[in-house]
Amino acid sequence: MAVDALLFVLELACVALVVAGVALWSVPAACVAAGVMGVIVLERTQASRRRGARR
């Protein structure tokens, strides 16, 4: 359980750094990238909930 939390925090930090780096280059591109990454996160969350409900 602690490993999952650590990996989640690490993934969140990496995503934040990527979005911040893109924002230094282009703010609209960073907004689009953050939106796409947000959709991916929601899809992953819904998929894991569906998988957990089937067990």
Secondary structure, DSSP 8 states (H G I E B T S, - for coil): -HHHHHHHHHHHHHHHHHHHHHHHH-HHHHHHHHHHHHHHHHHHHHHHHHHHHH-
